[in-house]
Amino acid sequence: MPAYNKPIICNVETKPNESIRLLLDELVPYAVQVNCEDKTPLPFVLNGEIQCYLLVEGFARINRKKDNLTVSTEQAPFIFGFSMSSNDISELSIHSYVDTVLYQLPLDIVNEIIEKKTLWKPLAYLLTYLSSRIFSHCTRTSQFGSYQTIRVLLHELYRELDHSPHQETVMHYIKSRSLLSRSGIMQIISELKKGDYIEIENGKLKAIKCLPERF
């Protein structure tokens, strides 16, 4: 096990990949690979048990069942399923892509393996990162205005451009991750294009030149 000399502090920009890969190396041999080809939403609660999903390759996203709102999108390596109670997590589902490599394992078994192999420190790094992601989502959804929410989501989409083979249109990306109206999104995006703040081609984001703090 690698040494952990740094304090357990991380944020959205400092994903603890080394710690997550260490956990994956220990957990995957006990897990079952998920068939991602049919893109069927995957439940977090199965037969009364909370499930963990081990993202080894590609992307996966968490959606809220009642309105299909995308709560979070993650790139491998990652592990879903640690951060909520069974009541909360039953309202969410995992969505994968055709080329995603994903494994499934009950949380109770995950906890047993972590205890047996003394993996508390890498788990702490992952949980700290999860907390920062949840805080980021809460901040995004509590923005004071439509533009602030769109600004945050445009930056998130731009960070994904170099990694995701499944780039969504700007409209779909923002609409699926916020409660904003289509017309309101379109108006702000149109004004940003006119002001040469962003570059969009065939509905997809190509570049962000500079987004003003307020608009």
LOVEX-628778 format. One record per atom (N, C-alpha, C): residue in one letter; x, y, z. Coordinates in steps of 0.02 Angstrom, whole numbers, padded with zeros to 5 digits, always signed. Layout:
REM residues N
AXYZ...
***
This chain:
REM residues 215
M+00043-00060+00000M+00000+00000+00000M+00044+00062+00000P+00029+00113-00043P+00070+00173-00045P+00063+00214+00019A+00114+00253+00033A+00111+00296+00092A+00065+00355+00080Y+00033+00379+00133Y-00011+00437+00128Y+00015+00490+00176N+00060+00531+00149N+00092+00582+00190N+00055+00648+00188K+00013+00659+00138K-00023+00722+00132K-00086+00720+00174P-00110+00778+00198P-00174+00780+00233P-00230+00760+00186I-00284+00733+00215I-00339+00709+00173I-00383+00768+00155I-00360+00807+00107I-00397+00865+00082I-00396+00862+00007C-00455+00862-00023C-00458+00862-00096C-00521+00898-00117N-00525+00916-00180N-00585+00948-00207N-00598+00921-00276V-00646+00953-00310V-00666+00928-00375V-00607+00928-00424E-00560+00974-00414E-00504+00979-00460E-00448+00930-00443T-00450+00898-00384T-00395+00854-00364T-00424+00785-00348K-00448+00752-00397K-00477+00685-00389K-00422+00636-00368P-00433+00597-00315P-00382+00551-00289P-00378+00487-00329N-00353+00491-00390N-00352+00433-00435N-00312+00375-00407E-00256+00388-00375E-00215+00335-00349E-00253+00294-00296S-00288+00330-00252S-00326+00296-00200S-00384+00256-00229I-00418+00285-00279I-00475+00250-00309I-00451+00188-00346R-00395+00192-00382R-00369+00133-00417R-00349+00078-00368L-00322+00099-00311L-00303+00050-00260L-00365+00012-00235L-00419+00049-00223L-00482+00017-00203L-00509-00028-00258L-00507-00005-00320L-00531-00045-00376L-00492-00110-00382D-00427-00107-00375D-00385-00167-00381D-00406-00220-00331E-00427-00199-00272E-00445-00246-00219E-00518-00269-00226L-00561-00227-00255L-00633-00243-00256L-00656-00279-00319V-00627-00262-00377V-00649-00291-00441V-00649-00367-00442P-00598-00401-00413P-00598-00474-00415P-00660-00506-00382Y-00694-00469-00339Y-00753-00496-00304Y-00819-00472-00337A-00814-00431-00388A-00873-00400-00418A-00894-00434-00482V-00954-00417-00505V-00982-00443-00567V-00984-00387-00619Q-00959-00401-00679Q-00960-00349-00731Q-01030-00337-00756V-01047-00274-00766V-01113-00254-00789V-01114-00250-00865N-01168-00273-00896N-01177-00265-00969N-01200-00194-00983C-01157-00154-01013C-01173-00084-01026C-01198-00072-01097E-01203-00124-01137E-01221-00115-01207E-01293-00092-01217D-01338-00113-01173D-01408-00093-01183D-01426-00028-01148K-01378+00002-01112K-01386+00067-01080K-01444+00069-01031T-01464+00012-01003T-01518+00010-00955T-01497+00044-00890P-01539+00088-00862P-01522+00119-00797P-01512+00066-00744L-01463+00076-00702L-01445+00026-00651L-01465+00052-00582P-01499+00011-00542P-01523+00034-00476P-01467+00033-00424F-01472+00078-00376F-01425+00078-00320F-01448+00031-00265V-01512+00012-00265V-01538-00035-00216V-01567-00095-00253L-01540-00154-00240L-01562-00215-00273L-01575-00268-00221N-01637-00293-00220N-01658-00343-00170N-01644-00319-00099G-01655-00255-00088G-01646-00226-00021G-01575-00210-00002E-01527-00222-00047E-01456-00209-00032E-01431-00150-00073I-01394-00104-00041I-01361-00050-00077I-01304-00078-00118Q-01300-00056-00181Q-01249-00080-00227Q-01195-00028-00238C-01134-00050-00243C-01079-00007-00265C-01064-00023-00338Y-01048+00028-00376Y-01029+00020-00446Y-00957+00044-00455L-00917+00000-00483L-00845+00013-00492L-00833+00032-00564L-00817+00096-00575L-00807+00122-00642L-00733+00116-00660V-00718+00068-00705V-00649+00053-00723V-00628+00089-00786E-00674+00096-00834E-00659+00133-00896E-00720+00172-00918G-00707+00229-00949G-00760+00268-00978G-00795+00315-00930F-00857+00331-00945F-00897+00378-00907F-00961+00345-00882A-00988+00372-00828A-01055+00353-00804A-01084+00414-00769R-01150+00417-00767R-01182+00474-00735R-01237+00450-00687I-01251+00491-00637I-01305+00478-00590I-01364+00522-00609N-01423+00491-00617N-01484+00528-00632N-01535+00520-00576R-01574+00572-00565R-01630+00569-00518R-01690+00539-00554K-01721+00488-00525K-01772+00451-00560K-01835+00492-00576K-01856+00534-00530K-01921+00567-00538K-01924+00615-00597D-01867+00645-00615D-01867+00692-00671D-01809+00682-00719N-01769+00629-00708N-01712+00612-00750N-01658+00666-00750L-01657+00707-00699L-01605+00759-00693L-01538+00726-00680T-01487+00745-00718T-01419+00720-00706T-01388+00756-00647V-01374+00718-00595V-01346+00747-00533V-01270+00752-00538S-01239+00702-00570S-01166+00701-00573S-01143+00658-00631T-01088+00677-00663T-01056+00636-00714T-00984+00623-00691E-00963+00560-00695E-00896+00543-00672E-00858+00504-00726Q-00793+00515-00727Q-00748+00478-00772Q-00708+00428-00731A-00692+00371-00761A-00651+00320-00728A-00582+00350-00711P-00554+00328-00655P-00580+00279-00607P-00627+00312-00557F-00677+00273-00536F-00724+00300-00487F-00764+00243-00456I-00792+00256-00397I-00835+00207-00362I-00897+00244-00339F-00955+00219-00359F-01019+00247-00338F-01049+00204-00283G-01087+00236-00237G-01126+00198-00190G-01110+00207-00117F-01059+00248-00101F-01038+00256-00032F-01076+00310+00007S-01103+00359-00027S-01115+00423+00006S-01184+00436+00033M-01233+00391+00022M-01301+00406+00043M-01335+00347+00077S-01390+00361+00112S-01429+00308+00144S-01470+00271+00091S-01498+00215+00111S-01537+00175+00063S-01598+00213+00039N-01628+00256+00082N-01687+00294+00061N-01669+00346+00008D-01613+00380+00019D-01592+00431-00029D-01569+00400-00095I-01529+00348-00090I-01498+00320-00149I-01547+00281-00193S-01603+00261-00164S-01654+00225-00203S-01688+00270-00254E-01681+00336-00245E-01710+00385-00291E-01664+00400-00350L-01605+00367-00352L-01556+00381-00404L-01541+00318-00443S-01513+00327-00503S-01493+00270-00545S-01429+00288-00581I-01392+00236-00601I-01330+00243-00638I-01345+00233-00712H-01316+00276-00755H-01323+00270-00827H-01252+00266-00857S-01241+00216-00899S-01175+00206-00928S-01178+00213-01004Y-01120+00205-01036Y-01116+00208-01109Y-01092+00140-01135V-01096+00131-01200V-01080+00067-01230V-01008+00045-01213D-00962+00093-01213D-00891+00075-01201D-00870+00084-01128T-00919+00091-01084T-00904+00095-01013T-00889+00025-00985V-00839+00021-00941V-00824-00042-00906V-00843-00031-00833L-00895-00068-00811L-00925-00056-00746L-00936-00123-00710Y-00921-00125-00645Y-00931-00185-00605Y-00979-00168-00548Q-01013-00219-00523Q-01063-00210-00470Q-01048-00256-00411L-01056-00228-00351L-01041-00266-00290L-01081-00236-00232P-01115-00278-00191P-01153-00252-00134P-01108-00213-00086L-01135-00159-00059L-01097-00116-00014L-01073-00154+00048D-01113-00200+00073D-01093-00238+00133D-01028-00278+00120I-01023-00307+00060I-00963-00345+00042I-00904-00298+00033V-00916-00240+00003V-00864-00189-00005V-00836-00170+00063N-00880-00158+00111N-00858-00138+00179N-00817-00193+00212E-00837-00256+00201E-00799-00312+00230E-00729-00315+00201I-00723-00305+00135I-00657-00308+00103I-00613-00250+00127I-00643-00191+00133I-00606-00132+00156I-00579-00143+00226E-00621-00172+00270E-00599-00186+00338E-00546-00240+00340K-00555-00293+00302K-00508-00348+00302K-00440-00327+00276K-00439-00285+00225K-00376-00265+00193K-00351-00197+00217T-00384-00169+00267T-00364-00106+00298T-00356-00051+00245L-00411-00037+00210L-00411+00012+00156L-00445+00077+00177W-00441+00094+00242W-00477+00152+00266W-00449+00218+00239K-00384+00222+00231K-00355+00286+00207K-00375+00301+00135P-00368+00254+00087P-00392+00270+00020P-00466+00283+00018L-00505+00248+00061L-00577+00262+00064L-00590+00332+00088A-00550+00356+00138A-00559+00424+00163A-00547+00475+00109Y-00496+00463+00067Y-00484+00509+00011Y-00543+00510-00037L-00571+00452-00051L-00629+00449-00096L-00689+00485-00066L-00702+00473-00002L-00760+00504+00031L-00753+00580+00035T-00691+00604+00045T-00679+00676+00045T-00694+00706-00023Y-00673+00670-00075Y-00688+00693-00143Y-00763+00692-00156L-00797+00640-00134L-00869+00636-00142L-00904+00695-00109S-00880+00713-00049S-00909+00770-00014S-00901+00834-00054S-00843+00842-00085S-00831+00902-00125S-00876+00903-00186R-00890+00845-00215R-00934+00840-00273R-01006+00858-00253I-01028+00833-00195I-01095+00848-00172I-01102+00922-00158F-01050+00952-00126F-01051+01024-00113F-01054+01063-00178S-01015+01041-00228S-01015+01074-00293S-01084+01072-00324H-01118+01015-00320H-01185+01009-00348H-01234+01055-00312C-01230+01057-00245C-01275+01100-00206C-01264+01173-00223T-01201+01192-00232T-01185+01261-00250T-01214+01278-00318R-01207+01231-00365R-01232+01242-00433R-01307+01250-00434T-01343+01207-00397T-01416+01209-00400T-01445+01265-00357S-01404+01299-00317S-01429+01354-00276S-01404+01421-00300Q-01381+01424-00363Q-01358+01488-00390Q-01417+01537-00392F-01401+01602-00387F-01453+01652-00382F-01487+01665-00449G-01456+01651-00504G-01486+01666-00569G-01470+01613-00621S-01507+01616-00676S-01499+01567-00729S-01429+01571-00759Y-01403+01631-00768Y-01338+01637-00800Y-01283+01604-00759Q-01284+01613-00692Q-01233+01583-00650Q-01233+01507-00656T-01293+01478-00659T-01299+01405-00667T-01271+01383-00735I-01289+01419-00788I-01266+01403-00855I-01190+01411-00860R-01164+01462-00828R-01091+01474-00829R-01054+01415-00799V-01077+01391-00741V-01045+01334-00708V-01048+01272-00752L-01106+01260-00782L-01115+01200-00823L-01075+01203-00888L-01067+01262-00917L-01025+01269-00976L-00953+01252-00960H-00929+01274-00902H-00860+01257-00882H-00853+01183-00869E-00904+01151-00840E-00902+01079-00829E-00899+01041-00895L-00942+01062-00942L-00943+01030-01008L-00876+01039-01043Y-00847+01098-01037Y-00783+01111-01071Y-00727+01067-01044R-00729+01054-00977R-00678+01010-00947R-00685+00938-00973E-00744+00919-00994E-00756+00851-01018E-00739+00841-01092L-00728+00894-01128L-00720+00889-01201L-00663+00843-01222D-00607+00847-01187D-00548+00809-01207D-00553+00735-01187H-00603+00718-01146H-00605+00650-01119H-00666+00610-01141S-00720+00644-01157S-00782+00608-01171S-00793+00598-01246P-00803+00535-01268P-00819+00522-01338P-00893+00532-01352H-00932+00550-01301H-01004+00556-01308H-01027+00627-01294Q-00994+00675-01323Q-01010+00744-01309Q-01083+00759-01326E-01118+00788-01278E-01188+00807-01288E-01191+00878-01317T-01248+00895-01344T-01258+00964-01365T-01260+01008-01302V-01245+01071-01312V-01245+01118-01255V-01315+01120-01224M-01366+01123-01265M-01434+01126-01240M-01451+01065-01198H-01437+01005-01224H-01454+00944-01186H-01414+00940-01122Y-01351+00958-01124Y-01308+00954-01065Y-01335+00998-01009I-01352+01060-01025I-01375+01107-00974I-01446+01089-00951K-01490+01071-00998K-01559+01055-00981K-01563+00993-00937S-01520+00944-00950S-01523+00881-00912S-01490+00888-00843R-01457+00944-00830R-01423+00953-00766R-01448+01013-00726S-01504+01041-00748S-01532+01098-00713S-01608+01097-00721L-01641+01143-00687L-01714+01149-00692L-01732+01210-00735L-01685+01234-00775L-01697+01292-00817L-01739+01274-00878S-01776+01323-00902S-01818+01312-00961S-01775+01312-01024R-01799+01276-01074R-01763+01273-01138R-01756+01343-01168S-01810+01382-01166S-01808+01449-01196S-01759+01494-01159G-01756+01488-01093G-01709+01529-01054G-01637+01511-01069I-01623+01446-01075I-01556+01424-01092I-01536+01449-01161M-01582+01441-01209M-01568+01461-01278M-01553+01535-01283Q-01590+01576-01246Q-01580+01648-01249Q-01510+01667-01224I-01489+01638-01168I-01424+01655-01140I-01367+01629-01184I-01374+01567-01209I-01323+01539-01253I-01316+01580-01317S-01373+01601-01344S-01372+01642-01405S-01336+01707-01393E-01347+01739-01336E-01313+01802-01321E-01238+01792-01310L-01220+01736-01279L-01149+01721-01270L-01114+01709-01337K-01148+01677-01383K-01120+01667-01450K-01112+01734-01486K-01162+01775-01482K-01158+01841-01515K-01101+01883-01487G-01090+01877-01422G-01036+01916-01390G-00968+01884-01398D-00965+01828-01435D-00902+01793-01449D-00869+01767-01385Y-00911+01749-01336Y-00885+01720-01274Y-00874+01645-01280I-00914+01613-01323I-00909+01541-01333I-00913+01525-01407E-00888+01466-01425E-00891+01443-01494E-00930+01377-01495I-00984+01375-01534I-01027+01316-01539I-01034+01297-01613E-01028+01232-01625E-01035+01206-01693E-01082+01146-01692N-01135+01150-01733N-01186+01097-01735N-01214+01082-01665G-01222+01135-01627G-01251+01128-01561G-01203+01107-01507K-01140+01091-01525K-01091+01065-01477K-01038+01118-01461L-01018+01120-01399L-00969+01168-01376L-00900+01152-01403K-00868+01202-01434K-00800+01193-01461K-00748+01231-01421A-00767+01288-01393A-00719+01328-01356A-00755+01377-01311I-00722+01393-01255I-00743+01448-01212I-00687+01499-01213K-00702+01558-01236K-00651+01610-01241K-00645+01648-01175C-00701+01671-01149C-00701+01704-01084C-00773+01716-01064L-00793+01688-01008L-00862+01698-00985L-00863+01751-00931P-00902+01804-00939P-00905+01856-00888P-00934+01830-00823E-00915+01861-00767E-00942+01842-00702E-01017+01852-00699R-01039+01908-00728R-01111+01923-00730R-01130+01938-00802F-01195+01928-00816F-01217+01937-00885F-01287+01965-00886
***
